[in-house]
Amino acid sequence: MVLNERKVSQMAAYFLYKRGGRMSHLKLMKLLYLADRESLRLHGLSMTGDCLVSMPHGPVLSMTLNLMDGDVESRPNGWESLISAKENHELSLKTELQLDALDELSKADTSVLESIWAKFGSMKRWEIRNYTHQHCPEWEDPQGSSRPISFEKLFQSLGRSSDEAKRLADHITEQQHIDELFAAL
């Protein structure tokens, strides 16, 4: 899958802006995961293009976690253009932000982000972590490691039939191949 780093950084910036510019990286990751999950539920499409993974503290967006942790180098106009390096388990906006500057986010994306913020924004980091353990059945405890979450399993967890979940997951796989072809150009 091809991560849209610029878009995921703008999604993170949106949530950081809503929180006053600074937030626990655990809470931010959960908000981003839940936003991507909600987009998949509503539209059958990932907002981020990231891979979904079960980890000990719940489901995460794999490459986004690597960006948060500074384990991969950010692309120009990507993560590091908006988000400061993690310090004391928190992330913050690098500069003052105007929401209308988040040009990668469509109205549908912003609607998803707003709904996720309205539902989960007031939760503390451990509350939202526990929520994902209890309400995201696609997550399985990886026993200290990590385990991929297939899109088919996610769609089934969201209440789609097995046939529909497979069809939606296949569509995402096809889109991934197209994205990879264009990324190579």
Secondary structure as the mmCIF struct_conf table of DSSP 4:
data_model
#
loop_
_struct_conf.conf_type_id
_struct_conf.id
_struct_conf.beg_label_comp_id
_struct_conf.beg_label_asym_id
_struct_conf.beg_label_seq_id
_struct_conf.end_label_comp_id
_struct_conf.end_label_asym_id
_struct_conf.end_label_seq_id
HELX_RH_AL_P HELX_RH_AL_P1 GLU A 5 LYS A 18
TURN_TY1_P TURN_TY1_P1 ARG A 19 GLY A 20
BEND BEND1 GLY A 21 GLY A 21
STRN STRN1 ARG A 22 SER A 24
HELX_RH_AL_P HELX_RH_AL_P2 HIS A 25 HIS A 43
BEND BEND2 GLY A 44 GLY A 44
BEND BEND3 MET A 47 THR A 48
HELX_LH_PP_P HELX_LH_PP_P1 ASP A 50 CYS A 51
STRN STRN2 LEU A 52 MET A 55
TURN_TY1_P TURN_TY1_P2 PRO A 56 HIS A 57
STRN STRN3 GLY A 58 LEU A 61
HELX_RH_AL_P HELX_RH_AL_P3 SER A 62 ASP A 69
TURN_TY1_P TURN_TY1_P3 GLY A 70 GLY A 70
BEND BEND4 VAL A 72 VAL A 72
HELX_LH_PP_P HELX_LH_PP_P2 GLU A 73 ARG A 75
TURN_TY1_P TURN_TY1_P4 PRO A 76 ASN A 77
BEND BEND5 GLY A 78 GLY A 78
HELX_RH_AL_P HELX_RH_AL_P4 TRP A 79 LEU A 82
STRN STRN4 ILE A 83 ILE A 83
HELX_LH_PP_P HELX_LH_PP_P3 SER A 84 LYS A 86
STRN STRN5 GLU A 87 GLU A 87
TURN_TY1_P TURN_TY1_P5 ASN A 88 HIS A 89
STRN STRN6 GLU A 90 SER A 92
STRN STRN7 LEU A 93 LEU A 93
BEND BEND6 LYS A 94 THR A 95
HELX_RH_3T_P HELX_RH_3T_P1 LEU A 99 ALA A 101
TURN_TY1_P TURN_TY1_P6 ASP A 103 GLU A 104
HELX_RH_AL_P HELX_RH_AL_P5 LYS A 107 PHE A 120
TURN_TY1_P TURN_TY1_P7 GLY A 121 SER A 122
BEND BEND7 MET A 123 MET A 123
HELX_RH_AL_P HELX_RH_AL_P6 ARG A 125 HIS A 135
TURN_TY1_P TURN_TY1_P8 PRO A 137 GLU A 138
TURN_TY1_P TURN_TY1_P9 GLN A 143 GLY A 144
BEND BEND8 SER A 145 SER A 145
STRN STRN8 ARG A 147 ILE A 149
HELX_RH_AL_P HELX_RH_AL_P7 PHE A 151 SER A 157
TURN_TY1_P TURN_TY1_P10 LEU A 158 GLY A 159
HELX_RH_AL_P HELX_RH_AL_P8 SER A 162 ALA A 184
#
